Amino acid sequence: MSTDEDSTHKITAMDVARHAGVSKWMVSRAMTPGASISASAKEKVLKAAEELGYKPNLLARSLSTRSSNIIGLVVDELANPHLLPVIDEVTRQLQRQGFIAMMLNISSHKSYERTLSLAEQFQVSALIFLGTLLTDELVALARDIKHIPLIVMYRNSNDPNIQVVSTHGYQAGQEIADLLLQQPLQRIGYMAGPKSESTLLRRFEGFRDRLSEHGLPVSHYLQAEHYQRTQALALMTTYLQTTPAAQRMQAIFCENDILAMGTLEALHAAGLAGQMGVIGFDDIDLASSPLYDLTSYRQPMHALIAEVMTRLKAPRSQPLHCLIEGELVVRGSHLCTAVSN
């Protein structure tokens, strides 16, 4: 083989087999995670592969094993800053496990069928819904992709075809209510994000039930159309303008930090900073800024992602639901200066 041919020749598994003095079948076994092969044989093959600069053809392997190792990440709120570190860590862990991540953006309702059709054409091995608002239509479309594992993170679902890996939202809601109940408050409200047909957060239920145990209702329930700071800002501004001071909430639990920050900004703009306690959820990086000093509930991201990786490797060996406890991070925004302890 000439020098020019050496520079252009693509190293194959057969080349590695000849160099290592083993069969091509042995090379395939050595390159397949979890395959049965002796340690000495695997070491010999990997050494030969490194010396030759060989990289296995993942596409060819997927055709022979009928597993693409492509994991579809389904998202609908890419602008949410909580999602960015989640995507970063999920893709990092997928790559570490030998998977390939495919981002599927379904922020437009009209893109459901087209996007999931693309996932099916690429023969994705599983779909992970990253906090996605699952509609009945979306769930039905996802189920049609050859019965692959469907895992939803950060939300709850009662669909028997969907695995749930989420923060224990009900318990979180109770803990948040307990914190607010340490103050002599009578009017406590909740700000929700958009409704979902097929998934729940359970934060509101835990919050509502714990308040009820102490004889308090959820006095006001506000709902934003999207998880956007500007939505919460406008919603709270309208609320303050249309609600007499004596009837206003003394504290509010917002479904995520973005809504909580918009709420705090509305209070500040109205000259009412500190007049209403505010709690968020997610504990995004900006929550600790002195501008917000936001009391928030931190989701156990690393533990949740580790559980998802376990389920990808053994899809049917785990219970359908896995709920993991998070951590309430207490700062100063939940305090209402209009009441005295």
FIVOLO-603354 format. One record per residue (C-alpha): x, y, z; residue in one letter. Coordinates in Angstrom, 3 decimals. Layout:
N
xx, yy, zz, zake
X, Y, Z, A
...
% end
This chain:
341
xx, yy, zz, zake
0.000, 0.000, 0.000, M
1.501, 3.383, -1.004, S
1.838, 6.418, 1.252, T
-0.977, 8.176, -0.642, D
-3.209, 5.143, -0.157, E
-2.334, 5.023, 3.563, D
-3.548, 8.621, 4.005, S
-6.899, 7.989, 2.356, T
-7.658, 4.390, 3.336, H
-10.468, 4.143, 5.876, K
-9.515, 1.744, 8.655, I
-12.063, -1.083, 8.957, T
-12.869, -3.717, 11.537, A
-11.131, -6.263, 9.300, M
-7.935, -4.196, 9.456, D
-8.125, -4.219, 13.256, V
-8.775, -7.971, 13.256, A
-5.676, -8.634, 11.135, R
-3.543, -6.312, 13.267, H
-4.708, -7.922, 16.510, A
-4.629, -11.462, 15.133, G
-8.282, -12.121, 15.930, V
-11.510, -12.586, 14.000, S
-13.715, -9.716, 12.795, K
-16.409, -11.131, 15.061, W
-14.089, -10.624, 18.053, M
-13.548, -6.994, 17.054, V
-17.303, -6.481, 16.946, S
-17.679, -7.997, 20.414, R
-14.921, -5.796, 21.822, A
-16.580, -2.662, 20.451, M
-20.057, -3.517, 21.743, T
-20.756, -2.321, 25.315, P
-21.754, -5.223, 27.581, G
-20.872, -7.939, 25.051, A
-19.368, -11.178, 26.332, S
-15.586, -11.182, 25.727, I
-12.541, -11.949, 27.852, S
-10.625, -9.031, 29.315, A
-7.391, -10.045, 27.566, S
-9.048, -10.339, 24.148, A
-10.808, -7.004, 24.551, K
-7.564, -5.325, 25.605, E
-5.777, -6.745, 22.536, K
-8.491, -5.476, 20.175, V
-8.721, -2.016, 21.744, L
-4.938, -1.645, 21.597, K
-4.927, -2.554, 17.899, A
-7.805, -0.151, 17.250, A
-5.949, 2.682, 18.973, E
-2.742, 2.019, 17.053, E
-4.606, 2.065, 13.732, L
-6.904, 4.962, 14.654, G
-10.039, 2.870, 14.151, Y
-13.483, 4.168, 15.128, K
-16.503, 1.829, 14.958, P
-19.243, 2.635, 12.450, N
-22.208, 3.357, 14.709, L
-24.622, 3.598, 11.784, L
-23.695, 0.137, 10.551, A
-23.983, -1.225, 14.078, R
-27.441, 0.272, 14.488, S
-28.588, -1.435, 11.277, L
-27.340, -4.814, 12.454, S
-28.627, -4.511, 16.016, T
-31.844, -2.639, 15.050, R
-31.029, -0.078, 17.757, S
-29.968, 3.415, 16.724, S
-28.916, 4.496, 20.239, N
-30.467, 7.853, 19.335, I
-32.460, 9.352, 22.198, I
-35.019, 12.007, 21.318, G
-35.178, 14.934, 23.753, L
-38.630, 16.510, 23.441, V
-38.848, 20.140, 24.615, V
-41.425, 22.902, 24.320, D
-40.062, 25.767, 26.466, E
-36.502, 26.290, 25.248, L
-36.542, 29.880, 26.510, A
-36.909, 28.625, 30.100, N
-33.479, 29.058, 31.768, P
-34.162, 26.058, 34.012, H
-34.091, 23.855, 30.927, L
-30.633, 24.863, 29.697, L
-28.556, 23.180, 32.452, P
-30.860, 20.145, 32.226, V
-30.234, 19.776, 28.493, I
-26.498, 20.271, 29.042, D
-26.306, 17.530, 31.682, E
-28.674, 15.105, 29.927, V
-26.719, 15.293, 26.654, T
-23.431, 14.938, 28.546, R
-24.656, 11.797, 30.319, Q
-26.160, 10.339, 27.138, L
-22.846, 10.718, 25.325, Q
-21.013, 9.163, 28.249, R
-23.331, 6.135, 27.997, Q
-22.808, 5.809, 24.243, G
-26.113, 7.386, 23.195, F
-26.717, 10.154, 20.668, I
-29.072, 13.004, 21.580, A
-31.584, 14.354, 19.055, M
-33.332, 17.596, 20.042, M
-37.039, 17.703, 19.124, L
-38.560, 21.159, 19.540, N
-42.377, 21.038, 19.733, I
-42.997, 24.607, 20.881, S
-45.485, 24.875, 18.036, S
-48.559, 22.652, 18.409, H
-48.613, 22.175, 14.631, K
-45.135, 20.621, 14.732, S
-46.118, 17.573, 16.846, Y
-46.778, 15.115, 14.039, E
-43.983, 16.321, 11.756, R
-41.379, 16.301, 14.544, T
-42.284, 12.876, 15.880, L
-42.411, 11.510, 12.348, S
-38.804, 12.642, 11.977, L
-37.923, 10.837, 15.214, A
-39.508, 7.656, 13.874, E
-37.585, 7.877, 10.605, Q
-34.342, 8.057, 12.574, F
-35.506, 5.035, 14.606, Q
-34.965, 6.691, 17.981, V
-34.431, 4.234, 20.817, S
-36.405, 6.282, 23.364, A
-38.090, 9.638, 23.890, L
-37.394, 11.799, 26.950, I
-39.866, 14.622, 27.564, F
-37.987, 17.381, 29.413, L
-40.725, 19.052, 31.436, G
-42.928, 19.010, 28.358, T
-46.630, 19.840, 28.532, L
-48.022, 16.570, 27.242, L
-51.312, 16.762, 25.393, T
-53.365, 13.651, 24.680, D
-52.540, 14.097, 20.987, E
-48.795, 14.215, 21.645, L
-48.907, 11.128, 23.858, V
-50.878, 9.201, 21.218, A
-48.379, 10.153, 18.508, L
-45.415, 9.203, 20.694, A
-46.933, 5.807, 21.530, R
-47.140, 5.000, 17.817, D
-43.337, 5.048, 17.426, I
-42.905, 1.264, 17.673, K
-43.519, 1.116, 21.426, H
-40.166, 2.597, 22.453, I
-39.629, 3.752, 26.065, P
-41.327, 7.088, 26.825, L
-39.916, 8.919, 29.847, I
-41.219, 12.224, 31.169, V
-38.993, 14.265, 33.483, M
-40.152, 16.943, 35.949, Y
-43.845, 16.112, 35.544, R
-46.285, 13.414, 36.626, N
-48.447, 11.294, 34.357, S
-51.055, 8.619, 34.956, N
-50.614, 7.166, 31.470, D
-49.497, 3.516, 31.867, P
-47.283, 3.855, 28.792, N
-45.189, 6.692, 30.208, I
-42.421, 6.345, 32.766, Q
-42.206, 9.231, 35.245, V
-38.946, 10.535, 36.702, V
-39.747, 13.660, 38.659, S
-39.313, 15.736, 41.760, T
-41.796, 14.811, 44.479, H
-44.031, 17.777, 43.659, G
-46.751, 17.055, 46.192, Y
-44.248, 16.962, 49.055, Q
-42.565, 20.098, 47.730, A
-45.888, 21.942, 47.755, G
-46.432, 20.918, 51.373, Q
-42.986, 22.157, 52.412, E
-43.576, 25.493, 50.723, I
-46.926, 25.879, 52.472, A
-45.269, 25.047, 55.814, D
-42.741, 27.830, 55.291, L
-45.421, 30.423, 54.539, L
-47.507, 29.228, 57.498, L
-44.713, 30.364, 59.806, Q
-46.040, 33.873, 59.176, Q
-49.502, 35.066, 60.330, P
-50.926, 35.087, 56.813, L
-54.588, 34.821, 55.877, Q
-54.562, 35.285, 52.097, R
-52.184, 33.015, 50.203, I
-52.335, 32.464, 46.466, G
-50.854, 30.439, 43.639, Y
-49.649, 31.333, 40.129, M
-49.749, 28.455, 37.631, A
-48.306, 28.031, 34.176, G
-50.167, 26.644, 31.154, P
-52.418, 23.633, 31.649, K
-51.496, 20.175, 30.396, S
-53.999, 17.460, 29.473, E
-51.773, 14.486, 30.284, S
-49.237, 15.619, 32.883, T
-49.429, 17.216, 36.297, L
-46.905, 18.892, 38.551, L
-48.681, 18.038, 41.844, R
-47.087, 21.091, 43.463, R
-50.404, 22.874, 43.693, F
-52.195, 19.878, 45.217, E
-49.624, 19.514, 47.998, G
-49.682, 23.254, 48.630, F
-53.486, 23.451, 48.682, R
-53.925, 20.417, 50.926, D
-51.428, 21.605, 53.528, R
-53.066, 25.051, 53.691, L
-56.443, 23.345, 54.060, S
-55.127, 21.357, 57.029, E
-54.601, 24.718, 58.736, H
-58.015, 26.063, 57.799, G
-56.827, 28.263, 54.930, L
-57.985, 28.146, 51.304, P
-55.889, 29.118, 48.300, V
-57.359, 32.619, 48.198, S
-56.326, 33.510, 44.639, H
-55.363, 31.376, 41.648, Y
-53.670, 33.115, 38.721, L
-52.717, 31.349, 35.485, Q
-50.095, 32.406, 32.944, A
-50.374, 31.231, 29.347, E
-46.625, 30.554, 29.142, H
-43.701, 30.201, 31.534, Y
-42.438, 33.674, 30.704, Q
-41.342, 36.510, 32.994, R
-43.300, 39.059, 30.941, T
-46.466, 36.960, 31.312, Q
-46.167, 36.973, 35.102, A
-45.288, 40.668, 35.136, L
-48.413, 41.558, 33.159, A
-50.614, 39.144, 35.126, L
-49.530, 40.471, 38.525, M
-49.688, 44.090, 37.358, T
-53.301, 43.603, 36.303, T
-54.074, 41.830, 39.571, Y
-52.655, 44.686, 41.653, L
-54.556, 47.279, 39.633, Q
-57.903, 45.499, 39.931, T
-57.753, 44.163, 43.494, T
-58.295, 46.452, 46.519, P
-55.293, 46.555, 48.849, A
-57.252, 45.026, 51.742, A
-58.151, 41.983, 49.629, Q
-54.785, 41.284, 48.033, R
-52.735, 38.172, 48.639, M
-50.141, 38.420, 51.372, Q
-48.042, 35.691, 49.769, A
-47.956, 33.707, 46.546, I
-46.337, 30.454, 45.436, F
-45.378, 30.643, 41.747, C
-45.097, 27.450, 39.732, E
-41.545, 28.245, 38.657, N
-38.832, 30.853, 39.224, D
-39.483, 32.714, 35.974, I
-43.070, 33.431, 37.032, L
-41.858, 34.381, 40.512, A
-39.345, 36.867, 39.100, M
-41.983, 38.518, 36.938, G
-44.194, 38.757, 40.030, T
-41.423, 40.404, 42.069, L
-40.804, 42.884, 39.252, E
-44.500, 43.815, 39.164, A
-44.498, 44.404, 42.914, L
-41.368, 46.545, 42.660, H
-42.811, 48.607, 39.786, A
-45.974, 49.248, 41.832, A
-43.960, 50.381, 44.860, G
-45.063, 47.291, 46.787, L
-41.750, 45.449, 47.143, A
-41.894, 43.290, 50.275, G
-45.669, 43.719, 50.622, Q
-46.286, 40.207, 49.256, M
-44.199, 37.129, 49.998, G
-43.120, 35.294, 46.832, V
-41.781, 31.742, 46.419, I
-40.595, 30.138, 43.191, G
-39.626, 26.665, 42.023, F
-36.451, 25.296, 40.302, D
-33.827, 27.486, 42.022, D
-32.294, 28.685, 38.758, I
-28.987, 30.539, 38.943, D
-30.596, 33.993, 38.919, L
-32.723, 33.148, 41.976, A
-29.765, 33.814, 44.282, S
-29.181, 37.290, 42.829, S
-29.688, 40.100, 45.402, P
-32.087, 41.623, 42.864, L
-34.532, 38.798, 43.601, Y
-33.276, 37.021, 46.757, D
-35.788, 34.394, 45.717, L
-36.843, 31.618, 48.055, T
-37.210, 28.602, 45.787, S
-37.431, 24.819, 45.666, Y
-34.370, 23.187, 44.101, R
-35.038, 20.163, 41.922, Q
-32.574, 17.220, 42.268, P
-31.355, 17.418, 38.665, M
-28.392, 15.034, 38.924, H
-30.389, 12.349, 40.753, A
-33.237, 12.598, 38.224, L
-30.908, 12.328, 35.234, I
-29.083, 9.357, 36.787, A
-32.446, 7.594, 37.158, E
-33.279, 8.301, 33.509, V
-29.949, 6.783, 32.403, M
-30.738, 3.656, 34.432, T
-34.088, 3.337, 32.677, R
-32.558, 3.753, 29.234, L
-30.205, 0.838, 29.891, K
-32.944, -1.351, 31.408, A
-36.258, 0.094, 30.156, P
-38.653, -2.362, 31.796, R
-36.842, -3.245, 35.008, S
-37.890, -0.211, 37.061, Q
-41.210, 0.867, 38.668, P
-43.325, 3.076, 36.425, L
-42.945, 6.125, 38.675, H
-39.858, 7.488, 40.457, C
-40.304, 10.574, 42.649, L
-37.225, 12.127, 44.250, I
-37.166, 14.666, 47.068, E
-35.746, 18.129, 46.334, G
-34.593, 20.918, 48.654, E
-36.291, 24.115, 49.812, L
-33.778, 26.976, 49.541, V
-34.810, 29.763, 51.921, V
-33.761, 33.328, 51.107, R
-35.812, 36.444, 51.777, G
-38.501, 36.861, 49.120, S
-41.120, 34.771, 50.960, H
-41.343, 37.278, 53.817, L
-44.281, 39.669, 53.831, C
-43.384, 42.893, 55.610, T
-47.053, 43.865, 55.803, A
-47.585, 41.377, 58.648, V
-45.745, 41.062, 61.936, S
-44.752, 37.841, 63.702, N
% end
